[in-house]
């Protein structure tokens, strides 16, 4: 495997607005189709990271356009629209990008640690379908280990800042008499659960109704926090009754429609979903204020300033972790040569007269010495790890001519 074949093609919040990002968002069914059709594009190792702020497709390929074509074939957006806002990175640059993403350095909210779970899920899905080979598997593990080191050894993820928490901050800032307001939370997945706990902890309210397509999750969260639940079939009534609606569903189509809202009471609706799960026309209804993830992510506070000061520490950890991965990669390339060297040394031994060579103890000692030579050779290769190294060439010559 050539390290320079590792590529990423993606769009994120920096150049693509939420509407454009939503047209390339990938759900599990689309992800399955992408992996199913990957071989048609010559791709054997690939995984897709799709969040509210980015969609990225990673893989091993000579041509990154194959990744783009595969992604666009399974999403509503066109390749032309994707290309206008896309970034393509290859080799070391692509590797460093993945390290940065996992650390939260490339997140819309600096240091957002939720991305780690999303990378784990994306890699697991690909692995289960047979599209995460030894190289990508090792890379993802290295990236996750690096992210863990950064979390444990820096304050990059310190404080409480996330999209879910930003929603709570927004409500606290813009809504008076919160204890009198009825809150409806749609969706109790990871982001929804986080948002719900923030509402309870930081706003001090339990006047929250939970609705989830799978009622078990909503009931479990409601039991934990002392809240109430309603059926998804009753969503229209609950939308009309609520003063504040937080939408954290992961549906392919909007779940809150303009036709649902028939009351004229003021409403604040916060859509944490990508694609948007609140119909855009809701924004124009009288008394309704609609806020999406892009608007929330503009919130800045002292926590973010403190995080920015931790970036150099995080980059230093990434540099070291990347070097470890690169060294593993180059050593893995030389494994066949080291095996050949071991076989050649055993072959030479078999042609040399050694007293008691048939003695198992003697044979064991010889094998230990041969393995020691191989291990020392591996260490030497690691020390002189440069492309086209004369040391490696000399070993290959020895194997071929000895």
C-alpha positions as a Markdown table, in Angstrom:
| # | Residue | x | y | z |
|---|---|---|---|---|
| 1 | Unk | 0.0 | 0.0 | 0.0 |
| 2 | Unk | 1.3 | 3.4 | -1.0 |
| 3 | Unk | 0.7 | 6.0 | 1.7 |
| 4 | Unk | 0.3 | 8.7 | -1.0 |
| 5 | Unk | -2.9 | 6.9 | -2.2 |
| 6 | Unk | -4.7 | 7.9 | 1.0 |
| 7 | Unk | -7.1 | 10.7 | 0.1 |
| 8 | Unk | -10.0 | 12.6 | 1.5 |
| 9 | Unk | -12.6 | 14.7 | -0.3 |
| 10 | Unk | -15.0 | 16.7 | 1.7 |
| 11 | Unk | -17.1 | 19.8 | 2.4 |
| 12 | Unk | -17.5 | 21.5 | 5.7 |
| 13 | Unk | -19.0 | 24.6 | 7.4 |
| 14 | Unk | -16.0 | 26.8 | 6.2 |
| 15 | Unk | -17.2 | 27.0 | 2.6 |
| 16 | Unk | -20.5 | 25.2 | 2.4 |
| 17 | Unk | -23.6 | 26.5 | 4.2 |
| 18 | Unk | -26.0 | 24.2 | 6.0 |
| 19 | Unk | -28.3 | 23.9 | 3.0 |
| 20 | Unk | -25.5 | 22.7 | 0.7 |
| 21 | Unk | -24.1 | 20.4 | 3.4 |
| 22 | Unk | -27.5 | 18.8 | 3.8 |
| 23 | Unk | -27.6 | 17.8 | 0.2 |
| 24 | Unk | -24.5 | 15.7 | 0.8 |
| 25 | Unk | -25.4 | 14.4 | 4.3 |
| 26 | Unk | -25.1 | 10.6 | 4.5 |
| 27 | Unk | -27.5 | 8.4 | 6.5 |
| 28 | Unk | -26.9 | 4.7 | 7.2 |
| 29 | Unk | -28.9 | 3.5 | 4.2 |
| 30 | Unk | -26.9 | 5.8 | 1.9 |
| 31 | Unk | -23.6 | 4.7 | 3.6 |
| 32 | Unk | -24.5 | 1.0 | 2.9 |
| 33 | Unk | -25.1 | 1.9 | -0.7 |
| 34 | Unk | -21.8 | 3.8 | -0.9 |
| 35 | Unk | -19.9 | 0.8 | 0.4 |
| 36 | Unk | -21.8 | -1.6 | -1.8 |
| 37 | Unk | -20.9 | 0.4 | -4.9 |
| 38 | Unk | -17.3 | 1.3 | -3.9 |
| 39 | Unk | -15.8 | -1.6 | -5.9 |
| 40 | Unk | -17.4 | -0.2 | -9.1 |
| 41 | Unk | -15.1 | 2.8 | -8.6 |
| 42 | Unk | -12.1 | 0.7 | -7.9 |
| 43 | Unk | -12.2 | 1.4 | -4.1 |
| 44 | Unk | -11.4 | -1.4 | -1.6 |
| 45 | Unk | -10.9 | 0.7 | 1.5 |
| 46 | Unk | -13.2 | 3.6 | 2.2 |
| 47 | Unk | -15.2 | 5.2 | 5.0 |
| 48 | Unk | -17.5 | 8.2 | 5.2 |
| 49 | Unk | -17.7 | 10.8 | 8.0 |
| 50 | Unk | -21.0 | 12.7 | 7.9 |
| 51 | Unk | -22.0 | 15.2 | 10.6 |
| 52 | Unk | -24.0 | 18.4 | 10.9 |
| 53 | Unk | -20.8 | 20.3 | 10.0 |
| 54 | Unk | -19.1 | 18.1 | 7.4 |
| 55 | Unk | -19.3 | 15.3 | 4.9 |
| 56 | Unk | -16.0 | 13.6 | 4.1 |
| 57 | Unk | -15.1 | 10.5 | 2.2 |
| 58 | Unk | -11.8 | 8.9 | 2.9 |
| 59 | Unk | -10.2 | 6.1 | 0.9 |
| 60 | Unk | -7.2 | 4.6 | -0.9 |
| 61 | Unk | -7.2 | 5.6 | -4.5 |
| 62 | Unk | -5.0 | 6.9 | -7.3 |
| 63 | Unk | -7.7 | 9.5 | -8.2 |
| 64 | Unk | -9.7 | 11.4 | -5.5 |
| 65 | Unk | -12.3 | 12.1 | -8.1 |
| 66 | Unk | -13.4 | 8.5 | -7.7 |
| 67 | Unk | -14.3 | 9.3 | -4.1 |
| 68 | Unk | -16.3 | 12.3 | -5.1 |
| 69 | Unk | -18.1 | 10.4 | -7.9 |
| 70 | Unk | -19.1 | 7.6 | -5.4 |
| 71 | Unk | -20.3 | 10.0 | -2.8 |
| 72 | Unk | -22.4 | 12.1 | -5.3 |
| 73 | Unk | -23.9 | 9.0 | -6.8 |
| 74 | Unk | -25.6 | 8.2 | -3.5 |
| 75 | Unk | -26.6 | 11.7 | -2.3 |
| 76 | Unk | -29.0 | 14.4 | -3.8 |
| 77 | Unk | -26.2 | 16.9 | -4.5 |
| 78 | Unk | -24.4 | 17.1 | -7.8 |
| 79 | Unk | -20.6 | 16.6 | -8.3 |
| 80 | Unk | -20.4 | 20.1 | -9.7 |
| 81 | Unk | -22.0 | 21.6 | -6.5 |
| 82 | Unk | -19.7 | 19.5 | -4.4 |
| 83 | Unk | -16.6 | 20.5 | -6.3 |
| 84 | Unk | -17.2 | 24.3 | -5.8 |
| 85 | Unk | -16.9 | 24.0 | -2.1 |
| 86 | Unk | -14.8 | 20.8 | -1.7 |
| 87 | Unk | -11.3 | 20.3 | -0.5 |
| 88 | Unk | -9.1 | 17.4 | -1.6 |
| 89 | Unk | -6.1 | 16.2 | 0.4 |
| 90 | Unk | -3.7 | 13.4 | -0.3 |
| 91 | Unk | -0.9 | 11.5 | 1.5 |
| 92 | Unk | 0.5 | 13.1 | 4.6 |
| 93 | Unk | -1.8 | 16.2 | 4.2 |
| 94 | Unk | -4.9 | 13.9 | 4.3 |
| 95 | Unk | -3.5 | 12.0 | 7.3 |
| 96 | Unk | -2.9 | 15.2 | 9.2 |
| 97 | Unk | -6.4 | 16.4 | 8.3 |
| 98 | Unk | -8.0 | 13.4 | 9.9 |
| 99 | Unk | -5.9 | 13.9 | 13.1 |
| 100 | Unk | -7.0 | 17.5 | 13.2 |
| 101 | Unk | -10.6 | 16.6 | 12.7 |
| 102 | Unk | -10.5 | 14.0 | 15.5 |
| 103 | Unk | -8.9 | 16.5 | 17.9 |
| 104 | Unk | -11.6 | 19.0 | 17.3 |
| 105 | Unk | -9.2 | 21.4 | 15.7 |
| 106 | Unk | -11.3 | 21.6 | 12.5 |
| 107 | Unk | -14.6 | 21.7 | 14.2 |
| 108 | Unk | -17.0 | 24.6 | 14.0 |
| 109 | Unk | -16.8 | 24.9 | 17.7 |
| 110 | Unk | -13.1 | 24.4 | 18.5 |
| 111 | Unk | -12.4 | 21.3 | 20.6 |
| 112 | Unk | -15.8 | 19.8 | 20.1 |
| 113 | Unk | -15.3 | 16.2 | 21.3 |
| 114 | Unk | -18.5 | 14.8 | 19.9 |
| 115 | Unk | -16.6 | 14.2 | 16.6 |
| 116 | Unk | -14.7 | 11.4 | 18.2 |
| 117 | Unk | -17.8 | 9.2 | 18.6 |
| 118 | Unk | -18.8 | 10.0 | 15.0 |
| 119 | Unk | -15.4 | 8.9 | 13.7 |
| 120 | Unk | -15.7 | 5.7 | 15.7 |
| 121 | Unk | -19.1 | 5.0 | 14.3 |
| 122 | Unk | -18.1 | 5.7 | 10.7 |
| 123 | Unk | -15.0 | 3.5 | 11.0 |
| 124 | Unk | -17.0 | 0.7 | 12.7 |
| 125 | Unk | -19.7 | 0.7 | 10.0 |
| 126 | Unk | -17.0 | 0.4 | 7.2 |
| 127 | Unk | -15.1 | -2.3 | 9.1 |
| 128 | Unk | -18.3 | -4.4 | 9.5 |
| 129 | Unk | -18.9 | -4.2 | 5.8 |
| 130 | Unk | -15.3 | -5.2 | 5.0 |
| 131 | Unk | -14.0 | -1.8 | 3.7 |
| 132 | Unk | -11.6 | -1.0 | 6.5 |
| 133 | Unk | -8.3 | -2.8 | 5.9 |
| 134 | Unk | -5.1 | -3.0 | 8.0 |
| 135 | Unk | -3.9 | 0.5 | 6.8 |
| 136 | Unk | -7.1 | 2.5 | 7.5 |
| 137 | Unk | -7.8 | 0.5 | 10.7 |
| 138 | Unk | -4.4 | 1.3 | 12.1 |
| 139 | Unk | -4.8 | 5.0 | 11.0 |
| 140 | Unk | -8.1 | 5.4 | 12.7 |
| 141 | Unk | -6.9 | 3.8 | 15.9 |
| 142 | Unk | -3.8 | 6.1 | 15.8 |
| 143 | Unk | -6.1 | 9.1 | 15.3 |
| 144 | Unk | -8.4 | 8.1 | 18.2 |
| 145 | Unk | -5.4 | 7.5 | 20.5 |
| 146 | Unk | -4.1 | 10.9 | 19.6 |
| 147 | Unk | -7.4 | 12.5 | 20.3 |
| 148 | Unk | -7.6 | 10.8 | 23.7 |
| 149 | Unk | -4.1 | 12.1 | 24.5 |
| 150 | Unk | -5.1 | 15.6 | 23.6 |
| 151 | Unk | -8.2 | 15.4 | 25.7 |
| 152 | Unk | -6.3 | 14.1 | 28.7 |
| 153 | Unk | -3.2 | 16.4 | 28.4 |
| 154 | Unk | -4.6 | 19.7 | 27.2 |
| 155 | Unk | -7.6 | 21.9 | 27.9 |
| 156 | Unk | -8.7 | 21.9 | 24.3 |
| 157 | Unk | -12.0 | 20.4 | 25.1 |
| 158 | Unk | -12.2 | 22.1 | 28.5 |
| 159 | Unk | -15.3 | 24.0 | 29.6 |
| 160 | Unk | -18.8 | 23.2 | 28.2 |
| 161 | Unk | -19.1 | 24.1 | 24.6 |
| 162 | Unk | -20.9 | 22.1 | 21.9 |
| 163 | Unk | -23.8 | 22.6 | 19.5 |
| 164 | Unk | -26.1 | 21.1 | 22.1 |
| 165 | Unk | -24.8 | 23.5 | 24.8 |
| 166 | Unk | -24.9 | 26.4 | 22.4 |
| 167 | Unk | -28.6 | 25.8 | 22.0 |
| 168 | Unk | -29.0 | 26.0 | 25.8 |
| 169 | Unk | -27.0 | 29.3 | 25.8 |
| 170 | Unk | -29.2 | 30.7 | 23.1 |
| 171 | Unk | -32.4 | 29.9 | 25.0 |
| 172 | Unk | -31.0 | 31.3 | 28.2 |
| 173 | Unk | -30.0 | 34.6 | 26.5 |
| 174 | Unk | -33.2 | 35.1 | 24.4 |
| 175 | Unk | -36.1 | 33.7 | 26.5 |
| 176 | Unk | -37.3 | 35.2 | 29.7 |
| 177 | Unk | -39.2 | 33.3 | 32.5 |
| 178 | Unk | -37.9 | 29.9 | 31.2 |
| 179 | Unk | -39.6 | 28.1 | 34.1 |
| 180 | Unk | -43.0 | 29.1 | 32.7 |
| 181 | Unk | -42.2 | 27.9 | 29.1 |
| 182 | Unk | -43.1 | 24.5 | 27.8 |
| 183 | Unk | -40.1 | 22.9 | 25.9 |
| 184 | Unk | -40.5 | 20.1 | 23.3 |
| 185 | Unk | -37.4 | 18.0 | 22.4 |
| 186 | Unk | -37.7 | 16.0 | 19.3 |
| 187 | Unk | -35.0 | 13.3 | 19.0 |
| 188 | Unk | -33.2 | 11.6 | 21.9 |
| 189 | Unk | -30.0 | 10.4 | 20.2 |
| 190 | Unk | -26.6 | 11.5 | 21.2 |
| 191 | Unk | -27.0 | 15.2 | 20.4 |
| 192 | Unk | -30.7 | 15.3 | 21.6 |
| 193 | Unk | -29.8 | 13.6 | 24.9 |
| 194 | Unk | -26.9 | 16.0 | 25.4 |
| 195 | Unk | -29.2 | 19.0 | 24.7 |
| 196 | Unk | -31.8 | 17.7 | 27.1 |
| 197 | Unk | -29.4 | 17.3 | 30.0 |
| 198 | Unk | -28.0 | 20.8 | 29.3 |
| 199 | Unk | -31.6 | 22.2 | 29.5 |
| 200 | Unk | -32.2 | 20.5 | 32.8 |
| 201 | Unk | -28.8 | 21.3 | 34.3 |
| 202 | Unk | -28.3 | 24.8 | 33.1 |
| 203 | Unk | -31.8 | 26.2 | 32.8 |
| 204 | Unk | -33.2 | 24.4 | 35.9 |
| 205 | Unk | -36.4 | 23.4 | 34.2 |
| 206 | Unk | -38.1 | 20.0 | 33.9 |
| 207 | Unk | -41.1 | 21.3 | 31.9 |
| 208 | Unk | -39.8 | 19.3 | 28.9 |
| 209 | Unk | -41.7 | 16.9 | 26.7 |
| 210 | Unk | -39.6 | 14.2 | 24.9 |
| 211 | Unk | -40.6 | 12.6 | 21.6 |
| 212 | Unk | -38.5 | 10.0 | 19.7 |
| 213 | Unk | -39.3 | 7.7 | 16.9 |
| 214 | Unk | -38.1 | 4.8 | 19.1 |
| 215 | Unk | -40.1 | 5.4 | 22.3 |
| 216 | Unk | -37.7 | 3.3 | 24.4 |
| 217 | Unk | -34.9 | 5.9 | 24.2 |
| 218 | Unk | -37.3 | 8.7 | 25.1 |
| 219 | Unk | -38.7 | 6.8 | 28.0 |
| 220 | Unk | -35.2 | 5.9 | 29.3 |
| 221 | Unk | -34.1 | 9.5 | 29.2 |
| 222 | Unk | -37.3 | 10.8 | 30.7 |
| 223 | Unk | -37.0 | 8.3 | 33.6 |
| 224 | Unk | -33.4 | 9.3 | 34.2 |
| 225 | Unk | -34.2 | 13.1 | 34.3 |
| 226 | Unk | -37.8 | 13.1 | 35.6 |
| 227 | Unk | -39.4 | 14.3 | 32.4 |
| 228 | Unk | -42.5 | 13.4 | 30.3 |
| 229 | Unk | -42.8 | 11.7 | 26.9 |
| 230 | Unk | -45.3 | 11.7 | 24.1 |
| 231 | Unk | -45.9 | 9.5 | 21.1 |
| 232 | Unk | -44.5 | 10.5 | 17.7 |
| 233 | Unk | -48.1 | 10.2 | 16.4 |
| 234 | Unk | -48.9 | 13.2 | 18.6 |
| 235 | Unk | -46.1 | 15.4 | 17.3 |
| 236 | Unk | -48.4 | 18.0 | 15.8 |
| 237 | Unk | -50.3 | 18.7 | 19.0 |
| 238 | Unk | -47.1 | 18.9 | 21.0 |
| 239 | Unk | -45.5 | 21.3 | 18.5 |
| 240 | Unk | -48.5 | 23.6 | 18.8 |
| 241 | Unk | -48.5 | 23.4 | 22.6 |
| 242 | Unk | -44.7 | 24.1 | 23.0 |
| 243 | Unk | -43.1 | 27.5 | 23.5 |
| 244 | Unk | -39.6 | 26.2 | 22.7 |
| 245 | Unk | -38.9 | 23.4 | 20.3 |
| 246 | Unk | -35.4 | 21.7 | 20.0 |
| 247 | Unk | -35.2 | 19.4 | 17.0 |
| 248 | Unk | -32.3 | 16.9 | 17.1 |
| 249 | Unk | -33.7 | 14.2 | 14.9 |
| 250 | Unk | -31.8 | 12.5 | 12.1 |
| 251 | Unk | -34.5 | 12.2 | 9.5 |
| 252 | Unk | -34.0 | 12.5 | 5.7 |
| 253 | Unk | -37.1 | 14.8 | 5.5 |
| 254 | Unk | -38.4 | 17.6 | 7.8 |
| 255 | Unk | -40.3 | 16.4 | 10.8 |
| 256 | Unk | -41.7 | 19.8 | 11.8 |
| 257 | Unk | -43.8 | 21.3 | 9.0 |
| 258 | Unk | -45.4 | 24.7 | 8.6 |
| 259 | Unk | -48.7 | 23.0 | 8.5 |
| 260 | Unk | -48.2 | 21.6 | 12.0 |
| 261 | Unk | -48.2 | 25.1 | 13.5 |
| 262 | Unk | -51.7 | 26.4 | 13.7 |
| 263 | Unk | -51.4 | 28.4 | 17.0 |
| 264 | Unk | -50.3 | 32.0 | 17.0 |
| 265 | Unk | -48.3 | 31.9 | 20.3 |
| 266 | Unk | -44.6 | 32.9 | 20.0 |
| 267 | Unk | -42.3 | 30.0 | 19.4 |
| 268 | Unk | -38.5 | 29.6 | 19.3 |
| 269 | Unk | -37.5 | 26.6 | 17.2 |
| 270 | Unk | -33.9 | 25.4 | 17.3 |
| 271 | Unk | -32.9 | 22.9 | 14.5 |
| 272 | Unk | -29.8 | 20.9 | 15.4 |
| 273 | Unk | -30.2 | 18.6 | 12.5 |
| 274 | Unk | -28.4 | 18.2 | 9.1 |
| 275 | Unk | -30.2 | 17.9 | 6.8 |
| 276 | Unk | -32.6 | 20.4 | 8.3 |
| 277 | Unk | -35.5 | 18.7 | 10.0 |
| 278 | Unk | -37.6 | 21.8 | 10.2 |
| 279 | Unk | -39.3 | 23.0 | 7.0 |
| 280 | Unk | -37.7 | 26.3 | 5.9 |
| 281 | Unk | -41.1 | 27.9 | 5.4 |
| 282 | Unk | -41.7 | 27.7 | 9.2 |
| 283 | Unk | -39.3 | 30.7 | 9.4 |
| 284 | Unk | -41.9 | 32.9 | 7.8 |
| 285 | Unk | -44.8 | 32.1 | 10.1 |
| 286 | Unk | -45.9 | 34.9 | 12.4 |
| 287 | Unk | -44.4 | 34.7 | 15.9 |
| 288 | Unk | -42.0 | 32.0 | 15.0 |
| 289 | Unk | -38.2 | 32.3 | 15.3 |
| 290 | Unk | -36.2 | 29.6 | 13.6 |
| 291 | Unk | -32.5 | 29.1 | 14.5 |
| 292 | Unk | -30.2 | 26.5 | 12.8 |
| 293 | Unk | -26.8 | 25.0 | 13.7 |
| 294 | Unk | -24.8 | 27.6 | 11.6 |
| 295 | Unk | -26.4 | 30.5 | 13.6 |
| 296 | Unk | -25.7 | 28.7 | 16.9 |
| 297 | Unk | -22.1 | 28.0 | 16.1 |
| 298 | Unk | -21.3 | 31.7 | 15.9 |
| 299 | Unk | -21.6 | 32.0 | 19.7 |
| 300 | Unk | -18.3 | 32.8 | 21.3 |
| 301 | Unk | -17.3 | 32.9 | 24.9 |
| 302 | Unk | -14.3 | 32.8 | 27.2 |
| 303 | Unk | -14.2 | 29.0 | 27.0 |
| 304 | Unk | -13.3 | 29.2 | 23.3 |
| 305 | Unk | -10.6 | 31.8 | 24.0 |
| 306 | Unk | -9.0 | 29.4 | 26.5 |
| 307 | Unk | -9.3 | 26.6 | 24.0 |
| 308 | Unk | -7.5 | 28.6 | 21.4 |
| 309 | Unk | -4.5 | 28.9 | 23.7 |
| 310 | Unk | -4.3 | 25.0 | 23.8 |
| 311 | Unk | -4.0 | 24.5 | 20.0 |
| 312 | Unk | -0.1 | 24.5 | 20.0 |
| 313 | Unk | -0.1 | 21.7 | 22.6 |
| 314 | Unk | -2.6 | 19.7 | 20.6 |
| 315 | Unk | -0.6 | 20.2 | 17.4 |
| 316 | Unk | 2.6 | 18.9 | 19.1 |
| 317 | Unk | 0.7 | 15.7 | 20.2 |
| 318 | Unk | -0.6 | 15.2 | 16.7 |
| 319 | Unk | 2.9 | 15.6 | 15.2 |
| 320 | Unk | 4.3 | 12.9 | 17.5 |
| 321 | Unk | 1.3 | 10.6 | 16.9 |
| 322 | Unk | 1.6 | 11.1 | 13.1 |
| 323 | Unk | 5.3 | 10.3 | 13.2 |
| 324 | Unk | 4.6 | 7.0 | 15.1 |
| 325 | Unk | 2.0 | 6.1 | 12.4 |
| 326 | Unk | 4.4 | 6.9 | 9.6 |
| 327 | Unk | 7.1 | 4.8 | 11.1 |
| 328 | Unk | 4.7 | 1.9 | 11.5 |
| 329 | Unk | 3.7 | 2.3 | 7.9 |
| 330 | Unk | 7.3 | 2.2 | 6.6 |
| 331 | Unk | 8.2 | -0.7 | 8.8 |
| 332 | Unk | 5.1 | -2.6 | 7.6 |
| 333 | Unk | 6.4 | -2.1 | 4.0 |
| 334 | Unk | 9.6 | -3.9 | 5.0 |
| 335 | Unk | 8.0 | -6.9 | 6.7 |
| 336 | Unk | 8.3 | -9.1 | 3.5 |
| 337 | Unk | 12.0 | -8.2 | 3.2 |
| 338 | Unk | 12.6 | -9.1 | 6.9 |
| 339 | Unk | 10.9 | -12.4 | 6.4 |
| 340 | Unk | 13.1 | -13.1 | 3.3 |
| 341 | Unk | 16.2 | -12.2 | 5.3 |
| 342 | Unk | 15.2 | -14.6 | 8.1 |
| 343 | Unk | 14.7 | -17.4 | 5.5 |
| 344 | Unk | 18.0 | -16.6 | 3.8 |
| 345 | Unk | 19.9 | -16.8 | 7.2 |
| 346 | Unk | 18.3 | -20.1 | 7.9 |
| 347 | Unk | 19.2 | -21.3 | 4.5 |
| 348 | Unk | 22.8 | -20.3 | 4.9 |
| 349 | Unk | 22.8 | -22.0 | 8.3 |
| 350 | Unk | 21.6 | -25.3 | 6.7 |
| 351 | Unk | 24.6 | -25.3 | 4.4 |
| 352 | Unk | 27.1 | -24.7 | 7.2 |
| 353 | Unk | 28.5 | -27.5 | 9.3 |
| 354 | Unk | 27.7 | -26.9 | 12.9 |
| 355 | Unk | 28.4 | -29.7 | 15.5 |
| 356 | Unk | 25.2 | -31.2 | 17.0 |
| 357 | Unk | 23.1 | -29.2 | 14.6 |
| 358 | Unk | 20.4 | -31.8 | 14.9 |
| 359 | Unk | 20.3 | -31.2 | 18.6 |
| 360 | Unk | 17.0 | -29.3 | 19.4 |
| 361 | Unk | 18.7 | -27.1 | 22.0 |
| 362 | Unk | 21.4 | -26.1 | 19.5 |
| 363 | Unk | 18.8 | -25.5 | 16.8 |
| 364 | Unk | 16.9 | -23.3 | 19.2 |
| 365 | Unk | 20.0 | -21.2 | 20.0 |
| 366 | Unk | 20.6 | -20.7 | 16.3 |
| 367 | Unk | 17.0 | -19.6 | 15.7 |
| 368 | Unk | 17.3 | -17.1 | 18.6 |
| 369 | Unk | 20.5 | -15.7 | 17.0 |
| 370 | Unk | 18.8 | -15.4 | 13.6 |
| 371 | Unk | 15.8 | -13.7 | 15.1 |
| 372 | Unk | 18.1 | -11.3 | 17.0 |
| 373 | Unk | 19.8 | -10.4 | 13.7 |
| 374 | Unk | 16.4 | -9.8 | 12.1 |
| 375 | Unk | 15.3 | -7.6 | 15.0 |
| 376 | Unk | 18.5 | -5.6 | 15.0 |
| 377 | Unk | 18.0 | -5.1 | 11.2 |
| 378 | Unk | 14.5 | -3.9 | 11.8 |
| 379 | Unk | 15.8 | -1.3 | 14.4 |
| 380 | Unk | 18.4 | -0.2 | 11.9 |
| 381 | Unk | 15.8 | 0.3 | 9.2 |
| 382 | Unk | 13.7 | 2.4 | 11.6 |
| 383 | Unk | 16.8 | 4.6 | 12.4 |
| 384 | Unk | 17.6 | 5.1 | 8.8 |
| 385 | Unk | 14.0 | 5.3 | 7.6 |
| 386 | Unk | 14.4 | 7.3 | 4.3 |
| 387 | Unk | 13.0 | 6.5 | 0.9 |
| 388 | Unk | 15.5 | 4.6 | -1.2 |
| 389 | Unk | 17.8 | 4.0 | 1.8 |
| 390 | Unk | 21.1 | 2.4 | 0.8 |
| 391 | Unk | 20.9 | 0.2 | 3.9 |
| 392 | Unk | 17.7 | -1.4 | 2.7 |
| 393 | Unk | 19.1 | -1.8 | -0.8 |
| 394 | Unk | 22.1 | -3.6 | 0.6 |
| 395 | Unk | 19.9 | -6.1 | 2.5 |
| 396 | Unk | 17.9 | -6.8 | -0.7 |
| 397 | Unk | 21.2 | -7.4 | -2.6 |
| 398 | Unk | 22.3 | -9.8 | 0.2 |
| 399 | Unk | 19.0 | -11.7 | 0.0 |
| 400 | Unk | 19.2 | -12.0 | -3.8 |
| 401 | Unk | 22.9 | -12.9 | -4.1 |
| 402 | Unk | 23.9 | -14.7 | -0.8 |
